[in-house]
């Protein structure tokens, strides 16, 4: 089976950096052949706040992925998060050119460029201009107008933009770690690629990726996103609340969250206890499971209320009949979907990423939805662009030495 392209995904999150290496074969399969994961230092709520620490984390994860894949990684599709991200929808209209009045790819690109020409502040940069649908001579809801006879072409696009300095700092870190950013991809859009079905996208659905520092939201209808945003709350806030409520350190609080973690307190057994160290005097005492879950439930209830506000502001109920899909590490708390249903009164499910093979051990969990979604996004990009950009890079020196040794023993 011939390898068509080698792709690299880089997800720089608040709690961890993930690097995935995938190969696209000529039958369309996407297999993971390398991975690297390291705890993140230097990132808070999706934003770089220490260049050197972030570069070190990225570089370490890249080295792990290079060792496992045997490839030298030179470029990557990079995930972007943080509450500096904003979105809007815009329309662009052009006259169809050409003697035969048939819509060409150039006409579609011109219409998209017209839609892109919106006024945004000078300290903002456009990340995505995503065509949603087209209108051809008054005929609405056209998904692909290429080849259709027409005089007038109109496109509706979803535009996502971010703070210029935040994007520049992230790009600087990636470059200093030795990798060229191929494209910056908004994290919620990447997660949607990994966990949403085509049916959900068509019906109308919201995806919420609950990370450590932020929750990334994207709303879909008729097959494409129409609203994206970021809520500056995540799993770290839950951990902080436990530490404050039980007067303990963050490490102990995280351990309690992992052991007793549940988004609903009503079924927690108050007789279940665990030792926890008091932060001011170092004396250990027992923490009840019911106390921990009450703290978790309060913060998760607040998060789901904020998600509900986003849904209410930006989508009427009939536009999201598929409800809400939760993913990300924070969605793995027990009973998260049940609490979300109670708060939002919509269908809710917790989703893991799909659509990849290969070295997927420990990766097909909600924590890796963004990283795998970046690979899936990249795989879709290479089907419409020049594949030479993504041909397999040279092997690393370590791999070359192993290969030469094998040739000596097995000529």
Buried (B, 14 or more C-beta within 10 A) or exposed (E): EEEBBBBBBBBBBBBBBBBBBBBBBEEEBBBBBBBBBBEBBBBBBBBBEBEEBBBBBBBBBBBBBBBBBBBBBEBBBBBBBBBBBBBEBBBBEBEBEEEEEBBBEEBBEBBBBBBEEBEEEEEBBEBBBBBBBBBBBEEEEBEEBEEBEBEEBBBBBBBBBBBBEBBEBBBBBBEBBBBEBBBBBBBBBBBBBBBBEEEBBBBBBBBBBBBBBBBBBBBBBBBBBBBBBBBBBBBBBBBBBBBEBBBBBEEBBBBBBEEBBBBBBEEBEEEBBBEBBBBEEEEEEEBBBBBBBBBBBEBBBBBBEBBBEBBEEBBEEEBBEBBBBBBBBBBBBBBBBBBBBBBBEBBBBBBBBEBBEBBBEEBBBBBBBBBBBBBBBBBEBBEEEEEEEBEEBEBBEEBEEEEEEEEEEEE
